[in-house]
């Protein structure tokens, strides 16, 4: 069952900061992994972010939540700043 991918409004700003080559890698990862089997390719987050998942693509983290047949992406952020930035979006 393919999942439908939805994006948080701030993801547009995240992607504007990323170079073209990495954007292509991220797009491919989202289309092949998250749309097919997000629980298989993602890792569950813990503590205050329990219920959310992350997927690593290079030095970037895609933070998402699986809700029924939807995968909601909350951020595509560099690994150094991902957890302080992502907590502001909930």
SULURWO-V597746 format. One record per run of one state. SS is the DSSP state (2 for helix, 1 for strand, 0 for the rest). FROM is the first residue (numbers start at 1). LEN is the number of residues. Records with the same first field share a line. If there is no record, write none. Layout:
BEGIN
SS->FROM-LEN / FROM-LEN
END
This chain:
BEGIN
0->1-3 / 8-3 / 17-3 / 42-1 / 45-2 / 50-3 / 58-2 / 68-2 / 79-3 / 90-1
1->4-4 / 43-2 / 53-5 / 60-8 / 70-9
2->11-6 / 20-22 / 47-3 / 82-8
END
